[in-house]
Amino acid sequence: MPEDRYRVLFVASHPVQYAAPVFRQMAQHPKLDIQVAYCSLLGAESGMDPEFGVEVKWDVPLLDGYPWVCVPNKSPRPGLGRFFGLLNPGLWRLVSAGNYDAVVVYTGYMCASFWITAAAAKRHRIALLFGTDATSLEPRDRNRLKVRVKQWILPAIFRMATVALAPSAATADYLRNLGVPDDRIVITPFVVDNDYWASRAAAVDRLAVRSAWGISDRRSIVLLFCAKLQPWKRPQDVLRAFAQANVPDAHLIIAGDGPLRAELEAEASRLKIAGRVQFLGFVNQSQLPALYRSADVMVLPSEYDPCPVVVCEAMLCGCPVILSDKIRGRLELVRSGDTGFIYPCGDVDALADTLQRALSDRHKLSQMSEAAGNRMKTWSPRENIEAHICAVKASAVPKRRNCSREAPDLQPRLRT
């Protein structure tokens, strides 16, 4: 293999619609020779998503254009979210026999297959790269015992990483607070396929899409909520703030499904805004560009949502974002007053005030739309891949460890 070309194994829990385009570009990169190992094919095959509450199979190609293998899962109860739900002993042989310069693990440390992979990499002195998208020790269920356990165990776990990967500046700060040395953290920005989203958005007929929603008045302003209808996403805040803002000619589109749907529909009726609110249900990947492009602004009010990719998707389609300040992993993308707005999570009055200002100023929204697209020019697969190469260099050749901890063009934008 030519000098400075690295053989890298990526171990992932399952195919993900956001990772596949990056793997395809990595497979074509002159400095990388990659192999992807999946612990399951959930997502590429139909299956029930417990958070959407519906059966999901992504309608974009997940397994084309890069080398991959599915390692047999020997779990007696296969599935994600359980420690022994992914039990892939074949990973040991794959790591041991592959002559890899580095192994990058994207399963999370809460499954048996992570530990099989990590043990094999350590046994054979192969660089081990893994990370997290977390930005805080606070768990989704707010269990204080979990916080104490994390404070004790996570520093030891992340010390195992030759290089720790952080998808955002907020996660990099989180890892530093856990005691990971600064020179062992590389920011690998969590991205989507910029070309796909921008090109699909450019082809959207906004008037036709809005007409299908029953919105024919060109003066109407459309607010979008696009997420699972789960408590930690706080969709009820959007309904209440939208009703309180009471902006004429404004409509709210809610895309997503989940256990709160019936309750939210009843709430819309109680608030007397049902005529201006539409529930679209689950919207698959290929339909999302039309959704974002036909909206004027998107709101994401989550109390727990470390690094949501919907922010990238929306901005690439020219849709600025109103973001809860708990979504720290996207604060370097959403700059208040420029590419969107930031407001205090759970403060419905503050959100209503933000909606009133945003939805009443079409000219400002138009400026933000352009700014959102421009911001994404330096948050793309190119930066992600270059950052991964830097991370592999830093782990495989210690004397190069100070090469650059961030991908090109990222450092000036890490803190906003």
VENJO-V5474 format. One record per residue. N is the residue number from 1. SS is DSSP state (alpha for helix, beta for strand, coil for the rest). PSI is psi in whole degrees, -180 to 180 (* if undefined). OMEGA is omega in radians with two decimals (NA if undefined). Layout:
BEGIN
n = (N,N)
ss = (SS,SS)
psi = (PSI,PSI)
omega = (OMEGA,OMEGA)
END
This chain:
BEGIN
n = (1,2,3,4,5,6,7,8,9,10,11,12,13,14,15,16,17,18,19,20,21,22,23,24,25,26,27,28,29,30,31,32,33,34,35,36,37,38,39,40,41,42,43,44,45,46,47,48,49,50,51,52,53,54,55,56,57,58,59,60,61,62,63,64,65,66,67,68,69,70,71,72,73,74,75,76,77,78,79,80,81,82,83,84,85,86,87,88,89,90,91,92,93,94,95,96,97,98,99,100,101,102,103,104,105,106,107,108,109,110,111,112,113,114,115,116,117,118,119,120,121,122,123,124,125,126,127,128,129,130,131,132,133,134,135,136,137,138,139,140,141,142,143,144,145,146,147,148,149,150,151,152,153,154,155,156,157,158,159,160,161,162,163,164,165,166,167,168,169,170,171,172,173,174,175,176,177,178,179,180,181,182,183,184,185,186,187,188,189,190,191,192,193,194,195,196,197,198,199,200,201,202,203,204,205,206,207,208,209,210,211,212,213,214,215,216,217,218,219,220,221,222,223,224,225,226,227,228,229,230,231,232,233,234,235,236,237,238,239,240,241,242,243,244,245,246,247,248,249,250,251,252,253,254,255,256,257,258,259,260,261,262,263,264,265,266,267,268,269,270,271,272,273,274,275,276,277,278,279,280,281,282,283,284,285,286,287,288,289,290,291,292,293,294,295,296,297,298,299,300,301,302,303,304,305,306,307,308,309,310,311,312,313,314,315,316,317,318,319,320,321,322,323,324,325,326,327,328,329,330,331,332,333,334,335,336,337,338,339,340,341,342,343,344,345,346,347,348,349,350,351,352,353,354,355,356,357,358,359,360,361,362,363,364,365,366,367,368,369,370,371,372,373,374,375,376,377,378,379,380,381,382,383,384,385,386,387,388,389,390,391,392,393,394,395,396,397,398,399,400,401,402,403,404,405,406,407,408,409,410,411,412,413,414,415,416)
ss = (coil,coil,coil,coil,coil,beta,beta,beta,beta,beta,beta,beta,coil,coil,coil,coil,alpha,alpha,alpha,alpha,alpha,alpha,alpha,alpha,alpha,alpha,alpha,coil,coil,coil,coil,beta,beta,beta,beta,beta,beta,beta,coil,coil,coil,beta,coil,coil,beta,coil,beta,beta,beta,coil,coil,coil,coil,beta,beta,beta,coil,coil,coil,coil,coil,coil,coil,coil,coil,coil,coil,beta,beta,beta,coil,coil,coil,coil,coil,coil,coil,coil,coil,coil,coil,coil,alpha,alpha,alpha,coil,coil,coil,coil,alpha,alpha,alpha,alpha,alpha,alpha,alpha,alpha,coil,coil,coil,coil,beta,beta,beta,beta,beta,coil,coil,coil,coil,coil,alpha,alpha,alpha,alpha,alpha,alpha,alpha,alpha,alpha,alpha,alpha,alpha,coil,coil,coil,beta,beta,beta,beta,beta,beta,coil,coil,coil,coil,coil,coil,coil,coil,coil,coil,coil,alpha,alpha,alpha,alpha,alpha,alpha,alpha,alpha,alpha,alpha,alpha,alpha,alpha,alpha,alpha,alpha,coil,coil,coil,beta,beta,beta,beta,coil,coil,alpha,alpha,alpha,alpha,alpha,alpha,alpha,alpha,alpha,coil,coil,coil,coil,alpha,alpha,alpha,beta,beta,beta,coil,coil,coil,coil,coil,coil,alpha,alpha,alpha,alpha,alpha,alpha,alpha,alpha,alpha,coil,coil,coil,alpha,alpha,alpha,alpha,alpha,alpha,alpha,coil,coil,coil,coil,coil,coil,coil,coil,beta,beta,beta,beta,beta,beta,coil,coil,coil,coil,alpha,alpha,alpha,coil,alpha,alpha,alpha,alpha,alpha,alpha,alpha,alpha,alpha,alpha,alpha,coil,coil,coil,coil,beta,beta,beta,beta,beta,beta,beta,coil,coil,coil,coil,alpha,alpha,alpha,alpha,alpha,alpha,alpha,alpha,alpha,alpha,coil,coil,coil,alpha,alpha,alpha,beta,beta,beta,beta,beta,coil,coil,coil,alpha,alpha,alpha,alpha,alpha,alpha,alpha,alpha,alpha,alpha,coil,coil,beta,beta,beta,beta,coil,coil,coil,coil,coil,coil,coil,coil,coil,alpha,alpha,alpha,alpha,alpha,alpha,alpha,coil,coil,coil,beta,beta,beta,beta,beta,coil,coil,coil,alpha,alpha,alpha,coil,coil,coil,coil,coil,beta,coil,coil,coil,beta,beta,beta,beta,coil,coil,coil,coil,alpha,alpha,alpha,alpha,alpha,alpha,alpha,alpha,alpha,alpha,alpha,alpha,coil,coil,alpha,alpha,alpha,alpha,alpha,alpha,alpha,alpha,alpha,alpha,alpha,alpha,alpha,alpha,alpha,alpha,alpha,coil,coil,alpha,alpha,alpha,alpha,alpha,alpha,alpha,alpha,alpha,alpha,alpha,alpha,alpha,alpha,alpha,alpha,coil,alpha,alpha,alpha,coil,coil,coil,coil,coil,beta,coil,coil,coil,coil,alpha,alpha,alpha,coil,coil,coil)
psi = (136,152,143,18,129,135,118,133,126,122,120,150,-39,162,136,136,-22,-30,-32,-46,-34,-42,-39,-42,-36,-38,-22,-4,134,-18,1,141,101,155,132,131,121,140,-16,169,23,131,-45,-22,153,141,157,124,113,-23,-36,-32,15,164,133,133,120,139,29,153,130,-17,14,144,8,155,131,160,145,115,127,133,117,12,137,-22,79,147,165,154,-1,143,-46,16,-27,108,93,81,-23,-14,-32,-49,-39,-45,-43,-36,1,-6,49,147,-30,152,125,122,121,49,-17,152,-3,41,153,-35,-29,-46,-31,-47,-46,-42,-41,-42,-44,-40,-37,13,45,138,133,118,128,170,-149,162,5,149,-1,155,-16,119,166,-34,4,27,116,-29,-40,-38,-46,-40,-43,-41,-31,-41,-31,-39,-39,-39,-48,-17,-20,-24,129,-44,134,133,133,125,-4,165,-36,-38,-37,-42,-41,-44,-39,-41,-23,-4,8,126,145,-35,4,18,129,129,115,92,133,112,175,-178,95,-44,-41,-51,-42,-41,-40,-37,-38,-24,0,136,96,-43,-40,-42,-46,-36,-39,-25,-2,18,101,-16,120,-20,-9,146,134,123,134,135,123,99,170,142,73,154,-42,-11,-15,48,-25,-29,-37,-46,-48,-41,-37,-44,-41,-39,-39,52,125,145,18,142,148,124,125,112,124,164,170,-178,-17,0,-50,-41,-39,-39,-41,-38,-40,-40,-43,-36,-2,38,10,-31,-16,12,133,136,114,-16,-166,131,122,169,-45,-18,-11,-37,-40,-35,-52,-42,-27,-6,159,-28,146,147,136,101,18,147,-18,111,79,-47,63,132,-17,-26,-45,-46,-48,-46,-37,-26,10,25,108,164,134,121,137,144,-4,-13,70,-27,-4,13,-19,-7,-46,104,120,127,-7,-67,4,-153,151,137,161,125,134,-7,92,-36,-43,-38,-42,-42,-41,-43,-41,-43,-43,-48,-14,-3,87,-37,-44,-41,-37,-42,-41,-36,-46,-41,-37,-46,-40,-38,-34,-8,-24,25,78,174,-32,-48,-39,-47,-44,-35,-40,-41,-42,-42,-41,-42,-46,-31,-34,-29,93,-35,-15,10,-24,22,-47,126,-10,156,158,141,0,-37,-41,-14,11,-33,126,*)
omega = (-3.11,3.09,-3.14,2.94,-2.96,3.08,-2.99,3.03,3.03,3.11,-3.08,-3.12,-3.08,3.11,-3.13,-3.06,-3.13,-3.08,-3.04,3.13,3.12,3.08,3.13,3.14,3.08,-3.11,3.14,-3.04,-3.08,-3.12,-3.07,2.96,-2.96,2.96,3.11,3.09,3.11,3.09,3.04,3.12,3.07,-3.09,3.03,3.06,-3.14,3.09,-3.14,3.01,-3.05,-3.11,3.01,-3.10,3.12,3.07,-3.05,2.88,-3.07,-3.05,2.99,-3.09,-3.11,-2.98,-3.10,2.90,3.09,-3.12,3.13,3.06,3.03,3.14,-3.07,3.11,-3.08,-3.11,3.04,3.08,-3.06,3.08,3.10,3.06,3.05,-3.07,-3.12,3.06,3.03,-3.12,-3.01,-3.08,3.12,3.11,3.14,-3.13,-3.13,3.12,-3.03,-2.99,-2.97,-3.13,-3.09,2.99,-3.12,3.03,3.13,-3.04,3.11,3.07,-2.92,-3.06,-3.10,3.02,-3.06,-3.07,3.04,-3.06,3.03,-3.13,-3.11,-3.13,3.13,3.13,3.13,-3.13,-3.07,3.04,3.07,3.14,-3.12,-3.13,3.03,-3.13,-3.10,2.98,-3.12,3.06,-3.10,3.05,-3.08,3.12,-3.10,-3.12,3.08,3.14,-3.08,3.10,3.11,3.12,-3.13,3.11,3.13,-3.14,-3.09,-2.96,-3.03,3.09,3.12,3.14,-3.05,3.00,3.10,-3.06,2.99,2.98,3.10,-3.08,-3.14,-3.13,-3.12,3.09,-3.14,3.09,3.09,3.08,3.12,-3.13,3.08,3.13,3.06,3.11,3.08,-3.13,-3.09,-3.09,3.05,3.09,3.06,3.08,3.07,-2.96,3.13,-2.95,2.98,-3.13,-3.04,-3.09,3.14,-3.04,-3.12,-3.12,3.12,3.13,-3.11,-3.09,-3.05,3.00,-3.05,-3.10,-3.14,3.13,3.14,3.10,3.09,3.07,-3.09,-3.14,-3.06,-3.11,-3.13,-3.13,-3.07,3.06,-3.07,3.03,-3.09,2.89,-3.09,-3.10,3.03,-3.13,-3.12,-3.06,-3.06,3.04,3.07,3.13,3.12,3.10,-3.12,3.13,-3.07,3.13,3.12,3.12,-3.11,3.14,3.03,-3.14,3.13,3.10,3.10,3.13,3.12,3.07,3.13,-3.14,-3.12,3.14,-3.13,-3.01,-3.11,-2.98,-3.10,3.14,-3.14,3.10,3.09,3.12,3.11,3.10,-3.13,-3.12,3.13,3.08,-3.06,-3.13,-3.13,-3.13,3.08,3.06,-3.08,-3.03,-3.13,3.11,-3.07,-2.96,-3.05,-3.13,-3.03,3.13,3.11,3.14,-3.11,-3.06,-3.09,3.04,3.11,3.12,3.11,3.10,3.10,-2.99,-2.96,3.00,3.08,-3.08,-2.91,-2.98,-3.00,-3.11,3.12,3.10,3.10,-3.11,-3.10,-3.10,3.09,3.10,3.10,-3.13,3.09,-2.97,2.96,-2.91,2.97,-3.12,3.05,-3.11,-2.97,-3.08,3.10,-3.10,3.07,3.07,-3.11,3.13,-3.01,-3.11,-3.11,3.12,-3.14,3.13,3.03,3.10,-3.11,-3.11,3.08,-3.13,-3.07,3.11,3.13,3.11,3.12,3.12,3.11,3.12,-3.12,3.13,-3.07,-3.03,-3.13,-3.05,-3.11,-3.13,3.12,3.11,3.10,3.09,3.13,3.10,3.12,-3.14,3.13,3.11,3.13,3.14,-3.06,3.14,3.10,3.05,-2.93,3.06,3.12,3.13,3.13,-3.08,3.11,3.11,3.08,3.11,3.09,-3.14,3.13,3.07,-3.09,-3.11,-3.06,-3.10,-3.02,-3.08,3.12,-2.97,3.14,-3.05,3.10,-3.09,3.11,3.05,3.13,3.05,-3.07,-2.97,3.13,-3.03,-3.06,-3.10,-3.12,NA)
END
